[in-house]
Amino acid sequence: MSIDKDLLDQLMAGRSPGDLFGKDGVLAELTKALAERALSTELDAHLTEERTGPLPEGQNKPPNRRNGSSPKTVTTDSGKVVLDIPRDRNGSFDPILIAKYQRRFPEFDTKIISMYARGMTTREIQGHIEEIYGVEASPSLISAITDAVMDEVTAWQNRPLEPCYPVVFMDAIRVNIRCDGAVSNRAVFVALAILPDGTRDVLGLWFQANEGAKFWAKVLNDLRNRGVQDILIAVVDGLKGFPQAIEAAFPQTQVQTCIVHLLRHSMSFASYKDRKAVAAALRAVYTAVDAGAAEAALAAFEQSDLAARYPAIAPNWRRAWNEVIPFLDYPPEVRRLIYTTNAIEALNSKIRRAVRTRGHFPSEEAAAKLIYLALNATSREWKRSVREWHAVKSQFAIMFEDRFPMA
């Protein structure tokens, strides 16, 4: 919508451009005028509806009509504005734009939630609002606005899921949460799934002090209860107890360890001058044409001087071998997709950025609220479709046949 130039000239008559914004600026006047006009239109519609509707049986009273107005101070994005709220004679008018007990425009709440989602603390938001808008917002008000998101979080955590996910990445971040008077370091597990159409979705958040098969059984049963019937490939970073738990919940799911994480862990044992040589030797393992060739490459590494110099590397690969070799059965397109958990790591980095300013959270609910808002704030980035999905989809249709939803 454009504003007529003559109207703008009229509004700016006798004012400098700096008078446009601010507590008593043109923007505040426009907000007041438009809001009062909308409220007046709402009351007209309300009175018309009452006059045309049938009166209750046995009731005979004069038609409802206007009855002046009452001043009400509301907080907007540009500061505080005093509105004249119209009244009706019968007191039955309840405005939609500004409800009876509402003191803030919805956009103002959105601004606060957006700042909170980007990691600003309650005190920082309070200072920012006062500095920019000249409005004093108490910490309790800011908390009340952000707490209203919890119903949304609960609904999101319990929403129905798809029957089948081609790939699910599982990873964790660590946050400090106060419990029983003490602050403890908790893991927050995040499940990022690739949908049959190639787009991505976060399935949920789960809090746990320690990893283990019992915890993972709870997570996977939660997914089943929300409608998940099958997962084709689960990519994890050596999560303790996960392979056993997923075998019980989804027997056909193939568990794949993150090759990049395995490589990084191996590199941590090698000195800087030998890392290139170690990486080249291990590359022959994970780029092998099949499991037999990979086994031969790992055996060759075990007999090398590098393995003798760094004896912890080869056993590290042997321990994860059952979760490494499935990767070798896949064609190049699929290998590139499940080679690493970088997709979920990129997502986790955005979450960490939001929680970094917090020393600790007072509860799991407070942590879940911020993480959910951080996910929403960056959803455009992590929801994008996977690259080369058309080629991967074709391979999945061949490899998994009737299990793949689009086969």
QUIBEL-V697368 format. One record per backbone hydrogen bond with DSSP energy under -0.5 kcal/mol. CO is the residue of the C=O (numbers start at 1). NH is the residue of the N-H. E is the energy in kcal/mol with one decimal. If there is no record, write none. Layout:
co	nh	e
CO	NH	E
CO	NH	E
//
This chain:
co	nh	e
4	8	-2.1
5	9	-2.6
6	10	-2.0
7	11	-2.4
8	12	-2.3
9	13	-0.5
10	13	-0.7
12	15	-2.4
16	19	-2.2
17	20	-1.6
19	26	-1.7
20	27	-2.8
22	25	-1.2
25	29	-1.7
26	30	-2.9
27	31	-2.5
28	32	-2.4
29	33	-2.8
30	34	-3.0
31	35	-2.5
32	36	-2.5
33	37	-2.0
34	38	-2.4
35	39	-2.5
36	40	-2.3
37	41	-2.1
38	42	-2.2
39	43	-2.2
40	44	-2.2
41	45	-2.3
42	46	-2.2
43	47	-2.8
44	48	-2.5
45	49	-2.2
46	50	-2.1
47	51	-2.3
48	52	-2.1
49	53	-1.3
56	59	-2.2
65	89	-3.0
68	67	-0.6
68	87	-2.6
70	85	-3.1
72	74	-0.6
72	83	-3.1
74	81	-2.7
75	105	-2.4
76	79	-1.1
79	76	-3.2
81	74	-2.7
81	83	-0.7
83	72	-2.3
83	85	-0.9
84	86	-0.6
85	70	-2.3
87	67	-2.5
88	91	-0.7
92	94	-0.5
99	102	-1.6
103	75	-2.7
105	108	-1.4
105	109	-1.1
106	110	-1.9
107	111	-1.9
108	112	-1.8
109	113	-2.6
110	114	-2.4
111	115	-2.2
112	116	-2.4
113	117	-2.4
114	118	-1.1
115	120	-1.9
116	119	-1.7
121	125	-2.6
122	126	-2.3
123	127	-2.3
124	128	-2.4
125	129	-2.7
126	130	-2.0
127	131	-2.2
128	132	-2.7
129	133	-2.3
129	134	-0.7
129	135	-1.1
130	134	-0.8
135	137	-0.8
136	138	-0.6
138	142	-2.1
139	143	-2.5
140	144	-2.2
141	145	-2.2
142	146	-2.4
143	147	-2.8
144	148	-1.1
146	149	-1.6
147	150	-2.0
148	151	-0.5
149	152	-0.6
149	153	-2.1
150	154	-2.7
151	155	-2.2
152	156	-2.4
153	157	-2.8
154	158	-1.3
156	159	-0.9
163	229	-3.1
163	230	-1.9
165	232	-2.1
166	233	-1.7
167	194	-3.0
168	235	-2.5
169	192	-2.4
170	237	-0.5
171	190	-3.0
173	188	-3.3
175	177	-0.5
175	186	-3.2
176	361	-2.8
177	184	-2.6
179	182	-1.7
182	179	-3.4
182	184	-0.5
184	177	-2.7
184	186	-0.7
186	175	-2.6
187	189	-0.6
187	208	-2.4
188	173	-2.0
189	206	-1.8
190	171	-1.8
190	192	-0.6
191	193	-0.6
191	203	-2.8
191	204	-0.7
192	169	-3.4
193	195	-0.5
193	201	-2.2
194	166	-0.7
194	167	-0.9
195	198	-2.5
198	386	-2.5
199	195	-3.1
201	193	-3.2
201	203	-0.6
204	191	-1.3
206	189	-3.2
208	187	-2.7
212	216	-2.3
213	217	-2.3
214	218	-1.5
215	219	-2.0
216	220	-2.7
217	221	-2.2
218	222	-1.8
219	223	-1.9
220	224	-2.1
221	225	-2.7
222	226	-1.2
223	228	-2.4
224	227	-1.8
226	161	-3.3
230	165	-1.8
232	254	-2.3
233	168	-2.2
233	235	-0.5
234	236	-0.6
234	256	-3.2
235	170	-2.5
236	238	-0.6
236	258	-2.0
239	242	-1.6
241	245	-1.9
242	246	-2.8
243	247	-1.7
244	248	-1.3
245	249	-2.0
246	250	-3.2
250	253	-1.9
253	255	-0.6
254	234	-2.5
256	236	-2.2
257	259	-0.6
258	262	-1.8
259	263	-2.4
260	264	-2.6
261	265	-2.4
262	266	-2.0
263	267	-2.7
264	268	-1.4
266	269	-1.5
266	270	-0.6
267	270	-0.8
271	274	-1.1
271	275	-0.8
272	275	-0.9
274	278	-2.4
275	279	-2.8
276	280	-2.2
277	281	-2.0
278	282	-2.4
279	283	-1.9
280	284	-0.9
282	285	-1.3
282	286	-1.7
283	287	-1.5
285	288	-1.0
290	294	-2.0
291	295	-2.5
292	296	-2.0
293	297	-2.1
294	298	-2.4
295	299	-2.4
296	300	-2.2
297	301	-1.9
298	302	-2.3
299	303	-1.1
301	304	-1.6
301	307	-0.6
304	308	-1.5
305	309	-2.2
306	310	-2.3
310	313	-1.5
311	315	-0.6
312	316	-1.2
313	317	-1.5
314	318	-2.3
315	319	-2.5
316	320	-1.1
318	321	-1.1
320	323	-1.4
320	324	-0.7
321	324	-1.2
321	325	-2.4
323	257	-2.6
324	327	-1.3
325	328	-1.3
326	329	-1.7
327	330	-1.1
331	334	-0.5
331	335	-2.4
332	336	-2.3
333	337	-0.9
334	338	-2.2
335	339	-1.1
339	259	-1.1
339	260	-1.1
341	344	-0.6
341	345	-2.2
342	346	-2.6
343	347	-1.1
344	348	-2.7
345	349	-2.1
346	350	-1.1
347	351	-1.6
348	352	-3.0
349	353	-1.8
350	354	-1.3
351	355	-2.1
352	356	-1.5
355	358	-1.6
361	178	-3.1
363	367	-1.6
364	368	-2.9
365	369	-2.3
366	370	-1.9
367	371	-2.5
368	372	-2.5
369	373	-2.1
370	374	-2.5
371	375	-2.4
372	376	-2.2
373	377	-2.3
374	378	-1.2
376	379	-1.1
378	381	-1.2
378	382	-1.5
379	383	-1.8
381	384	-0.7
383	200	-1.0
386	389	-1.1
388	392	-2.0
389	393	-3.4
390	394	-1.6
391	395	-1.7
392	396	-2.6
393	397	-2.3
394	398	-1.3
395	399	-3.1
396	400	-2.9
400	403	-2.6
401	404	-1.0
404	407	-2.3
//
